[in-house]
Amino acid sequence: MGSFSIWHWLIVLLVVILVFGTKKLRNLGADLGSAVKGFREGMKSEEEKSVQTKAEIPPSTGQTIEGEAKKETPKV
């Protein structure tokens, strides 16, 4: 039980073409290509959103403010 030879795969391809037809196979390929393209665009937009979110954080967030605390004396 070895692997299939090239002739086996050609016969399988011929049967698939006869069953489904070339038009359906072409449409299937186009649909698959557009799905992959849409997925890539979706991933790009997610990366751009994460970059924009990081840029929207004000620069003062997370910084330490140094100073001196003084006790207020009551006024008489």
C-alpha positions as CSV (number, residue, x, y, z in Angstrom):
1,M,0.0,0.0,0.0
2,G,2.3,2.7,-1.2
3,S,1.5,6.2,-2.2
4,F,-0.6,7.0,-5.3
5,S,1.2,7.6,-8.5
6,I,0.7,10.6,-10.8
7,W,-1.7,8.5,-12.9
8,H,-4.0,7.8,-10.0
9,W,-4.2,11.6,-9.2
10,L,-4.9,12.4,-12.9
11,I,-7.8,9.9,-13.0
12,V,-9.2,11.4,-9.7
13,L,-8.9,14.9,-11.2
14,L,-10.7,13.8,-14.4
15,V,-13.5,12.3,-12.4
16,V,-13.9,15.4,-10.3
17,I,-14.0,17.6,-13.4
18,L,-16.6,15.3,-15.0
19,V,-18.8,15.3,-11.8
20,F,-18.7,19.0,-10.9
21,G,-17.8,20.7,-14.2
22,T,-15.2,23.3,-14.9
23,K,-17.5,26.3,-14.2
24,K,-18.3,25.2,-10.6
25,L,-14.6,24.5,-9.9
26,R,-13.7,27.9,-11.3
27,N,-16.3,29.6,-9.1
28,L,-15.1,27.6,-6.1
29,G,-11.6,28.8,-6.7
30,A,-12.7,32.4,-7.0
31,D,-14.7,32.2,-3.8
32,L,-11.8,30.6,-2.0
33,G,-9.5,33.4,-3.2
34,S,-11.8,36.2,-2.2
35,A,-12.3,34.6,1.3
36,V,-8.5,34.5,1.8
37,K,-8.2,38.1,0.6
38,G,-11.0,39.2,3.0
39,F,-9.3,37.4,5.9
40,R,-6.0,39.2,5.2
41,E,-7.7,42.6,5.1
42,G,-9.5,41.8,8.3
43,M,-6.2,40.9,10.0
44,K,-4.6,44.1,8.7
45,S,-7.5,46.2,10.1
46,E,-7.1,44.5,13.5
47,E,-3.4,45.3,13.6
48,E,-4.1,49.0,12.7
49,K,-6.8,49.2,15.4
50,S,-4.3,47.9,18.0
51,V,-1.7,50.4,16.9
52,Q,-4.2,53.3,17.0
53,T,-5.3,52.2,20.5
54,K,-1.7,52.3,21.8
55,A,-1.3,55.8,20.2
56,E,-4.4,57.2,21.9
57,I,-3.1,56.7,25.4
58,P,-2.1,60.1,26.8
59,P,1.6,60.5,27.5
60,S,1.0,61.3,31.2
61,T,-0.4,57.9,31.9
62,G,2.0,55.6,33.7
63,Q,4.5,58.4,34.5
64,T,5.6,59.2,38.1
65,I,5.1,62.8,39.3
66,E,7.7,63.8,41.8
67,G,6.9,66.4,44.4
68,E,6.9,67.2,48.1
69,A,3.9,66.9,50.3
70,K,3.6,69.6,53.0
71,K,1.3,69.6,56.0
72,E,-1.2,72.5,55.9
73,T,-1.2,74.6,59.0
74,P,-4.6,75.7,60.3
75,K,-5.3,79.5,59.9
76,V,-6.4,81.3,63.1
